[in-house]
Amino acid sequence: MTEIMIQTTHSTDSAISSESILDMYASMGIDRNVYNYGAKVLGDLEERFRQIDEIAEYNQLKVIKAMQECQVSEACLLGTTGYGYDDLGRDTLEKVYAKVFHTEDALVRPQITCGTHALALALMSNLRPGDEVLSPVGKPYDTLEEVIGIRPSKGSLAEYGITYRQVDLLTDGSFDYEGIEKALNDRTRLVTIQRSKGYQTRPTLSVAQIGALIAFIKERKPEVICMVDNCYGEFVEIMEPGDVGADMVVGSLIKNPGGGLAPIGGYIAGRTDCVENAAYRLTSPGLGKEVGASLGILKDFYQGLFLAPVVTASALKGAVFAANLYERLGFDVIPTGSESRHDIIQAITFHQPESVIAFCQGIQAAAPVDSHVVPQAADMPGYDSQVIMAAGAFVSGSSIELSADAPIRPPYAVYFQGGLTWQHAKAGILKTLQFLVDKGLVEKKQLKCSNL
């Protein structure tokens, strides 16, 4: 009897009141007006969040099934050193990735340093002098400009006699099919399709849209390689580009698929010959996938992939919350608060640099690491304008963790992404609004008069 009474009392004491949560937010610098405004926005998002959770559940089962079918064992979590010959965990992980992304093969390595490196590796290993690359979705992300040679750089594709052609999207964000057909020629060897928006205010492409584009291109030039830059898009939908005909799907492990645990790495999943070419370029002709020690990080790669669907769902909830919160304050957001999501990035256009900087400083102030640091715009390698970046992350530069960045140039849009947990994403967004209010860039009366 006594034991039962103790348990009941414990249950009552552990209940948390809304006032306690408000007090905790207040202790972290978020006032009641900002919190109440956020609560009103959240009141309309229950159905959206339910849909996100359904996708996460499907993708979670997909990852588990792939791991089971590939017979992931405790031995797979151990690492190798030196040459890395017969690395069971590395080789099994690549089989898991191929199953998850529905491709013939995959290259998943810590020796791939970032997403830009993975894309450069996929391009340089599958192109030869005299070939041409076509981007049918407009300008690529800034860091790829030097890889391609749009901006001159040592070792670019242009230096090796590989040319580049671009077809911009139409004003409504759709594909210019007529322009794409004209751009395809005898030298077109590879078509690169960037799924996410990068530092642009254009819509992110859905997997269905990517599939339609690939089908159009393959009908006219079947032998062309279609490569999809999948960064920020993994596990946002139940399908991946490999399901709709992509020959290569490329991404970074410190974004969605690493689940916040992968400390480095990238992946290339796709056709066997394309992946083999990338492996030979990464290591050496004659060696390919046979070498490359996994050291001691395989457990993080496996566990990160296992967590990735749920972590991505948390980031998506944060993006949806941010879109609705800022849209109702009158700011332009892409995608809008009600549009379907195809990546974790939320663009918010402020039209003034001060607001961009304040937003990023709010994200940094909400971080578990380096919250005391005040981010400032600065020159960065690979970018043609000053960039401000905010990310108090456990893994440096990990943009599946709560982060935001922006080039300091018109239209002064900030790009928010990440959040290992929904609760942290929510706190971060509220903190950005608090910073804007404190700096007089959003008036307090707007929180009461906005379209709620």
C-alpha positions in Angstrom: 0.0 0.0 0.0 2.8 2.4 0.9 4.6 1.7 -2.3 1.5 2.5 -4.4 1.0 5.8 -2.5 4.6 6.8 -3.2 4.3 6.2 -6.9 1.1 8.2 -7.1 2.7 11.1 -5.3 5.7 11.0 -7.5 3.5 11.1 -10.6 1.6 14.2 -9.3 4.9 16.0 -8.4 6.3 15.4 -11.9 3.5 17.2 -13.7 4.7 20.4 -15.4 2.4 23.4 -15.6 2.3 25.8 -18.5 3.5 28.5 -16.2 6.7 26.4 -15.4 7.4 26.2 -19.1 6.8 30.0 -19.5 9.2 30.6 -16.6 11.8 28.5 -18.2 11.5 30.3 -21.6 11.7 33.6 -19.7 14.9 32.5 -18.0 16.3 32.0 -21.4 15.4 35.5 -22.6 12.1 34.9 -24.4 9.4 37.1 -23.1 5.7 36.2 -22.8 4.6 38.2 -25.8 6.9 36.3 -28.1 6.1 32.9 -26.5 2.3 33.5 -26.7 2.6 34.5 -30.4 4.5 31.3 -31.1 1.8 29.3 -29.2 -0.9 30.8 -31.4 1.0 29.8 -34.5 1.5 26.3 -33.2 -2.2 25.9 -32.6 -2.8 25.6 -36.3 0.0 23.1 -37.1 -1.3 19.9 -35.4 -2.3 18.2 -38.8 1.0 19.2 -40.5 3.0 17.8 -37.7 1.0 14.5 -37.8 1.8 14.2 -41.5 5.5 14.7 -40.8 5.4 12.0 -38.1 3.8 9.6 -40.6 6.6 10.1 -43.1 9.2 9.7 -40.3 7.6 6.4 -39.3 7.6 5.0 -42.8 11.3 6.1 -43.3 12.3 4.7 -39.9 10.9 1.3 -40.9 12.7 1.5 -44.3 16.0 2.1 -42.6 15.5 -0.7 -40.0 14.4 -3.1 -42.8 17.6 -2.3 -44.9 19.8 -2.9 -41.8 18.1 -6.2 -41.1 18.3 -7.4 -44.7 22.0 -6.5 -44.8 22.5 -8.4 -41.5 24.1 -5.5 -39.6 25.9 -7.1 -36.6 27.9 -5.8 -33.7 31.1 -6.6 -35.6 30.0 -3.9 -38.2 30.3 -1.2 -35.6 34.0 -1.8 -35.2 36.6 0.1 -37.2 39.7 -0.6 -39.2 43.0 1.2 -39.5 45.8 1.4 -42.1 44.6 0.3 -45.6 41.2 -0.8 -44.4 41.2 -4.1 -46.2 38.2 -6.3 -45.6 36.3 -3.7 -43.5 33.1 -5.5 -42.8 31.3 -2.5 -41.2 32.2 -0.1 -44.1 31.2 -2.5 -46.8 27.9 -3.4 -45.1 27.1 0.2 -44.5 27.4 0.9 -48.2 25.0 -2.0 -48.9 22.6 -0.5 -46.4 22.8 2.9 -48.2 22.2 1.3 -51.5 19.0 -0.4 -50.2 17.7 2.7 -48.4 18.2 4.9 -51.6 17.2 2.1 -54.0 20.4 2.1 -56.0 22.8 -0.5 -57.3 25.7 0.5 -55.1 27.0 3.2 -52.8 30.2 4.9 -51.6 29.9 6.1 -48.0 33.2 7.3 -46.5 34.7 9.5 -43.9 37.4 10.4 -46.4 34.6 12.4 -48.2 34.9 15.6 -46.3 31.7 17.4 -47.1 28.8 17.7 -49.5 30.7 19.9 -51.9 33.5 17.3 -51.9 31.0 14.5 -52.6 29.6 16.4 -55.6 33.0 17.3 -56.9 34.0 13.6 -56.6 30.9 12.4 -58.5 31.5 15.0 -61.3 35.2 14.6 -61.7 35.2 10.8 -61.7 32.5 10.5 -64.3 33.5 13.3 -66.7 36.3 13.4 -69.2 37.9 16.2 -71.2 35.5 17.3 -74.0 32.4 16.4 -72.0 29.8 19.0 -71.0 27.7 19.3 -67.8 24.2 20.7 -68.0 22.3 22.2 -65.1 18.6 22.4 -66.1 17.6 24.0 -62.8 19.6 27.2 -63.0 22.6 28.3 -61.1 24.1 25.8 -58.7 25.0 26.4 -55.0 27.8 28.9 -54.6 30.6 26.4 -53.6 30.0 24.4 -56.8 30.8 27.4 -59.0 34.5 26.9 -58.4 34.2 23.2 -58.8 32.7 23.7 -62.3 34.8 26.7 -63.2 32.0 29.3 -63.4 34.3 31.2 -61.1 37.9 30.4 -62.0 39.6 28.1 -59.5 42.6 25.7 -59.4 41.6 22.2 -60.4 38.1 23.1 -61.7 36.3 21.1 -64.4 37.0 23.9 -66.8 40.7 23.5 -66.4 40.3 19.9 -67.6 38.4 21.0 -70.7 34.9 20.1 -69.4 32.3 22.7 -70.3 29.2 23.9 -68.5 25.8 24.8 -69.8 22.8 26.1 -67.8 19.1 26.4 -68.4 17.3 28.6 -65.9 13.9 27.8 -64.4 10.9 29.7 -65.7 9.6 32.6 -63.7 7.0 30.3 -62.0 9.7 27.9 -60.9 8.9 25.2 -63.5 11.3 23.6 -65.9 12.1 25.2 -69.2 11.6 22.0 -71.2 12.1 23.7 -74.5 15.3 25.3 -73.4 16.5 22.0 -71.9 15.9 20.2 -75.2 17.9 22.8 -77.1 20.7 22.6 -74.6 21.2 18.9 -74.8 23.9 18.1 -77.4 26.4 15.5 -78.4 28.8 16.6 -75.7 26.3 16.5 -72.9 27.6 13.7 -70.6 26.1 14.5 -67.3 23.0 16.5 -66.0 23.2 17.8 -62.5 20.0 18.5 -60.7 20.1 20.4 -57.4 17.1 19.4 -55.3 17.4 22.2 -52.7 17.3 25.9 -53.4 20.8 26.8 -52.2 21.1 30.5 -51.8 18.2 31.2 -54.1 14.6 32.0 -53.5 13.3 29.4 -55.9 11.2 26.4 -54.8 12.9 23.2 -53.8 12.2 20.3 -56.2 10.0 17.4 -55.1 11.1 13.8 -55.9 8.2 13.6 -58.4 9.4 16.7 -60.2 12.9 15.4 -60.4 11.5 12.1 -61.8 9.6 13.9 -64.5 12.7 15.9 -65.5 14.9 12.8 -65.6 12.3 11.0 -67.7 12.2 13.9 -70.2 16.0 14.0 -70.4 16.4 10.2 -70.8 13.8 10.1 -73.6 16.0 12.5 -75.6 19.5 11.2 -74.5 19.3 7.8 -72.8 23.0 7.5 -72.1 23.3 10.8 -70.2 24.2 10.5 -66.5 21.5 12.2 -64.3 23.0 13.2 -60.9 20.9 14.6 -58.1 22.4 16.8 -55.4 20.2 15.4 -52.5 21.6 17.6 -49.7 18.9 18.6 -47.2 16.3 16.4 -48.9 16.9 12.9 -47.5 14.0 11.4 -45.6 11.7 14.4 -46.1 9.5 12.3 -48.4 9.0 8.6 -48.5 10.7 8.4 -51.9 14.3 9.4 -52.9 15.7 10.3 -56.3 17.0 6.7 -56.8 13.3 5.7 -56.9 12.7 7.9 -60.0 15.7 7.1 -62.2 18.6 9.1 -60.8 22.0 7.6 -61.8 23.7 9.2 -58.9 22.3 10.5 -55.6 24.8 12.6 -53.7 24.8 14.1 -50.2 26.6 14.9 -46.9 26.6 12.9 -43.7 26.6 16.0 -41.5 23.2 16.8 -43.0 20.1 14.7 -42.8 21.4 11.1 -43.2 24.0 11.4 -40.4 21.3 12.0 -37.9 23.5 14.5 -36.0 25.9 11.8 -35.0 28.1 11.4 -38.0 31.2 13.6 -37.4 32.2 13.8 -41.1 31.6 12.1 -44.4 29.6 12.0 -47.6 27.8 9.5 -49.8 27.4 8.7 -53.5 24.6 6.2 -54.2 23.8 5.1 -57.7 24.7 3.0 -60.7 27.5 0.5 -60.1 29.8 2.0 -62.8 29.3 5.6 -61.6 30.0 4.6 -58.0 33.0 2.6 -59.1 34.4 5.6 -61.0 34.0 7.7 -57.9 35.8 5.1 -55.7 38.8 5.0 -58.1 38.9 8.8 -58.0 38.6 9.0 -54.2 41.4 6.5 -53.6 43.5 5.4 -56.6 43.0 3.5 -59.9 43.3 -0.2 -59.2 42.3 0.3 -55.5 38.8 1.8 -55.5 36.5 0.7 -52.7 39.0 -1.9 -51.4 40.9 0.6 -49.3 39.9 3.4 -46.9 40.0 2.6 -43.2 36.8 3.5 -41.3 38.8 4.1 -38.1 36.4 4.3 -35.1 33.4 6.1 -36.4 31.2 3.4 -37.9 28.9 3.2 -34.9 28.2 6.9 -35.4 27.5 6.4 -39.1 25.1 3.5 -38.4 23.3 5.0 -35.4 23.1 8.4 -37.2 21.4 6.8 -40.2 19.1 4.9 -37.8 18.0 8.2 -36.1 18.0 10.2 -39.3 14.2 9.9 -40.2 13.2 11.1 -36.8 15.8 13.8 -36.6 14.8 15.0 -40.1 11.2 15.2 -38.9 12.2 17.4 -36.0 14.0 19.7 -38.4 10.9 19.8 -40.7 8.7 20.8 -37.8 11.0 23.6 -37.1 11.0 24.7 -40.7 7.2 24.6 -40.9 6.9 26.6 -37.6 9.4 29.2 -38.8 7.5 29.6 -42.1 4.1 30.1 -40.5 5.5 32.4 -37.7 7.3 34.8 -40.1 4.8 34.6 -42.9 2.1 35.9 -40.6 4.3 38.8 -39.7 4.3 39.8 -43.3 7.7 38.4 -44.5 8.2 36.5 -47.7 8.9 32.8 -47.0 9.8 30.0 -49.3 8.2 27.6 -49.1 5.1 29.2 -47.6 3.6 28.0 -44.4 1.0 25.8 -46.2 3.1 24.4 -49.1 4.4 20.8 -49.1 8.0 20.3 -48.0 10.8 18.7 -50.0 13.8 19.7 -47.9 14.5 21.0 -44.4 15.6 24.5 -45.5 13.3 27.5 -44.8 14.1 30.8 -46.6 12.9 34.0 -45.1 13.4 37.3 -47.0 13.9 40.4 -44.8 15.1 42.8 -47.5 17.6 44.4 -45.1 20.9 43.0 -43.8 20.2 44.0 -40.1 17.3 41.6 -39.9 19.4 38.7 -41.4 22.1 39.3 -38.9 19.7 39.5 -36.0 18.1 36.3 -37.0 21.4 34.5 -37.2 22.5 35.9 -33.8 19.2 34.6 -32.3 19.9 31.1 -33.6 23.4 31.2 -32.2 22.1 32.4 -28.8 19.8 29.4 -28.7 22.6 26.9 -29.2 23.9 24.4 -26.7 27.5 25.0 -27.8 29.0 28.5 -28.2 25.8 30.3 -27.4 27.9 33.2 -26.1 29.5 33.8 -29.5 28.0 36.6 -31.7 28.2 35.7 -35.4 29.2 38.3 -37.9 29.3 38.4 -41.7 32.7 37.6 -43.1 34.5 36.4 -46.3 34.5 32.6 -46.6 36.1 30.2 -49.0 33.9 29.2 -51.9 31.5 32.1 -51.7 31.5 35.3 -53.8 30.0 37.5 -51.1 30.3 37.9 -47.3 28.3 35.2 -45.5 27.0 35.0 -41.9 26.7 31.6 -40.3 25.2 30.6 -37.0 25.6 27.1 -35.7 26.4 26.2 -32.1 26.7 22.5 -33.0 28.2 19.4 -31.5 29.6 18.6 -35.0 31.2 21.7 -36.5 29.3 22.9 -39.6 26.5 20.3 -39.2 23.4 21.7 -40.7 21.1 19.0 -39.5 21.7 20.7 -36.2 20.0 24.0 -35.5 21.7 26.5 -37.8 21.2 29.4 -40.2 23.2 31.2 -42.7 22.9 33.8 -45.4 24.9 35.7 -48.0 24.9 39.4 -47.3 23.4 40.5 -50.6 20.0 41.4 -51.9 17.3 40.3 -51.4 18.8 39.6 -47.9 17.2 36.3 -47.3 18.2 34.0 -44.5 18.3 30.2 -44.8 17.3 28.3 -41.6 17.6 24.6 -41.2 18.1 21.8 -38.7 17.2 20.9 -35.2 18.0 17.6 -33.7 14.9 17.8 -31.6 11.7 19.7 -32.3 11.9 21.3 -28.9 15.2 22.9 -29.7 14.1 24.0 -33.1 11.1 25.7 -31.5 13.2 27.5 -28.9 15.6 28.6 -31.6 12.9 30.1 -33.8 11.4 32.0 -30.8 14.8 33.3 -30.0 15.2 34.7 -33.5 12.0 36.6 -33.1 13.0 37.8 -29.7 16.2 39.3 -31.2 14.3 41.0 -34.0 11.9 42.5 -31.4 14.7 43.6 -29.1 16.5 45.3 -31.9 13.3 47.1 -33.0 13.2 45.2 -36.4 9.8 43.7 -35.5 7.4 45.8 -33.4 5.7 44.2 -30.3 2.3 45.3 -31.6 2.8 43.2 -34.7 2.7 40.1 -32.5 -0.8 41.0 -31.5 -2.0 42.4 -34.9 -0.6 39.7 -37.2 -2.8 37.5 -39.2 -3.5 34.7 -36.7 
